[in-house]
Amino acid sequence: MKAKLVLLLLLFPACLSLKSQEKAESSLKVKVLSFNIYHGETMKGDFDLEVLAKVIREANPDFVAMQEVDFLTNRAKKYDLATELGWRTKMAPLFGKAMDYDGGAYGEGVLSRYTLLSSRNVALPFIKGQEPRAALEVVSIMPSGDTIAFVGTHFAHEGKEGRILQAQKINEVFSKNTYPTILAGDLNAQPGSKTINTLEEVWQTTYDKENPAFTHPSDDPKIKIDYVMFYPKHRWKIVETKVIADTVASDHCAYLVTLELLEE
């Protein structure tokens, strides 16, 4: 009996150490979701925010970058979509305006599982006659104590010239960040395009370049235009990527990526 007690006492610190190590490793992992929510309208043509919220809840991300987000517009029944989806998913919401639209505003949304230290909404350059675009950034402290930045954006759908300008602006602004940064969004550009190549001069992408998983349209994906990237390249490790194909929630598949923050 005494021998067993001694053995247990010897093993107990080792078990505690192992649990502490597992907790530390898990706290350095960040799950991010890029999701074009199609201004709240489902592919059935109705307005059902619970369908969108269900996709987000089941993905269980730490951060969500939402595109095509309406704020108090007539077509979205005067809902603040970011706040409504934040309430339904129990995440902190933030809306970033890109332009006035239909009695309200239209732009980017971010949901965060963690408190926000700061935020900024960066207007992106756009070609005259095309929709204005923005990049919405939040800065948060993770459970590990590390501070990171998360940026959600949506590039021009009208033509590549606007997208290239927007990629250059993203590189210019966010490469100056002092914190490890994640970029997510609908970039309306395919792998190998000048837009994506421009971003990849600064950012590390998370897709398989030999066999990229398609994200659009959701009912029969044929192209990849939704991305998650990170900077600096040496501070992050890709753990897992997943395309979530819900054919009702949106015309885009949601793109879920788990990253691990590495030591400096």
N, C-alpha and C positions, 0 to 999 in steps of 0.2 A: 504493500500500500504506500509506504513512504517513498519507494522507488518511483512509483507512478506519479506521486505528487511532485517530486523533484523534476521529473521529466516534463510535466505540465508547466511548471514554473519556468523551465528553461525554454519551452516552446512558445509560451505566451508572448514574450517581447518580439519574437520573430514573426508571429502572426500579426501583431500590431504594426510592425514595420512594413509587412507585405501589404496590409490594408491601406496604410498611409501612402505607400508608393502607388497603389492602384488608384486611390482617390486623386493624388497629384496628377497622374497621367490623364485621367478622365477630365479633370478640371482644365487641362490645356487644350481640350478638343472643342471645336466650334462647328456647329451645324448651321449652314446658311441655305436659304431657299430663294431662288429667283422665280417670280411668278407674275406674269402679265394677266391681270384680272379682268380685262375687257370691260372696264367701267361698271362692273357688277352685273352685267347681263349674261345669262347662261346661254349655252348653245341650243337650248330649247326656246329661246326668245323671251324668257321671263326674267324677273328680277328676284333672285334667291341668294342672299348673302350667306345663308347657312351652307350652301353647296361649296362655296369658296372657303369658308371657315373650316369645314370638315377636312378639306385637302390639307390645310395648314396644320390643324391639330394632329392629324395622323402622321404628318411628316415630322412633327415635334422639333422644329428648328429653334436655334437661339436667336437668329435674326432672319427677317424676311425683307427682300427688296421687291416692292410691288410696282408694276407699271400700269399705265392707263387708269389712274386713280382719279375719281371725281370728288370734288368738294362742294356740296350744296348745289349741284347742278339740277336742272329740271329733269333731265333724262334719268338721273339717279335718285329721283323722288326726294330731292333736297337732303339726302343723307351725306354725312361726312364719312366716306367709305373707310378711310384709315382708322378713324376712331371706332366705328362700328365693328370692324373686323378685329381690332385690338380688344374690344370688350368681349367678343365671342371667343377669342383664342386666349384670353388672359395674358396679353402681351402689351407692352407700352407702345402706343402709336404716335406717328409723326407724319405730317403731310408737308410736301414741298411743292409750291406752285411753279408751274412752267408757263401757264398762260391763263387768261380769263376765258371762260367758256360757258355758254348756255345758262346764264344767270348765276354762275358760280366760278369755280376754277378747276383746272385739270393739271395733273403732274405726277409726281412720284410719291410713294408711301413707303415708310419703313416701320416694321414691327420689331420690338426688342424684348427679350426675356429679362434683360438687365436694365438697371437705371442708366439714364443718359447723363454723362458729364457735360457734354456740349453738342451742338449741332450747327450745321451751316447748309444753306441751299445755294449751290453755285449755278448761275445761268450759263448755259453753253452757247457757243456761236451757232447761228443757223442761217441758211440761205433765204433771202427775201422771198416771201410767198409760201414758205414752208412753216410747219408748226415749230414754235419755240420749244427748246428742250432744257432740262436741268439735271443736276446731279445732287442728290440729297445725302449728306454725310452725318453719321452719329458717332460719338466717341463714348465708349463704355469700359468699365473695369470688370474683368472676368472673375469668377470664383477663385482662380489661381492668384489673383492680385495683379495680373498683367493688364495693361491698358491697350485696347485696340481700336481701330477705326473701321467703320463699315459704310460703304458707299453704294447707293442704288441709283441706277440711271436708265435712260431709254433714248436710243439714238434715232435719227431721222429715218422714216420709211420711204420718203419721196425720192431720194437719190444719194449716190455714194459721196458726192462732193460735201454735202452737209455732214455725213457720218465721219468723214476723214477729219474735218475741222473739229468735230466734237471729240474724236479720239485724241487729237493733238492737245486739246484743252485739258482733257482728263489727265494726260501724262504730265502736262505742265504744272497743274495745280496739286495733284495728289502725290506726285513723286517727291514733294517737299515735306510730306508728313513725317513727323518724328516718331509716330507709333506704327507698328505693323498694321497693314491695311488690306481689307478685302473689298473687291469691286464686283457687283452683281447686277445683271439686268438684261433686258431685251435690246440687243445691239443692231438688229436688223441687217446683219452682215454674216456671211458664211466664212468658215475657216479658209485661210489662204487669201482672203480679200485684202485689199490695202488697209481697210479699217482695222481688221484684226491684226494684221502684221504690224501696223503702227502701235497698237496697244502692247503687242508682245515684245516691243523694244524695251518696255519698262516692266510689264506685268507677266507673271507666270500663269498660263491658263490651266484648267483642270480637265479638259476633255482629252480623249484618246485621239491623237492626230492621225493615226493609221486607220481608225474606225470610229469617227465621231458619232455619238448617239444623237439622233435627230430629235428636235423639240417642236416642230411646227409643220402642218397643223395637227392639233391634238387627236383628231379622229383617224389620221393616217400620216404620221410624221415623215416628211421627206427631206427637210433641211434642218440645219442647226443654226439658230439665231439667238439663243438664250445662253448666257455664260455666267461663270463665276471665275474670277481671277484674283491673284494676290501679289502683294509687294511688301517688303523686298523678297526676292525669290528664295533667299536662304533662310528666311524666318518661318516658313510654313512647309508642312508635309501633307500631301493628299492621302487621306485615309480611305474615303469611299465616295463614289458618285452615283447618282440615281436619277433617271428621268421618270417623272410621275405622269402617266398618261391618263388623265381623267377627261373623257370625251364630252362631258356636260358642263363642267365648271368654267372652262375657257377655251378659246381657240388655240392657246399655247399649252404645252406641257410644262408643269413646274419642274425646275431643275434643282435637285438637292445635293449638296456637297458637304462632307465632313472633313475638316482640316485640323491639323495639330500644330499648335504654336511651338516652335523650337527655341532652344536657348540661344541667346545672342552669340 
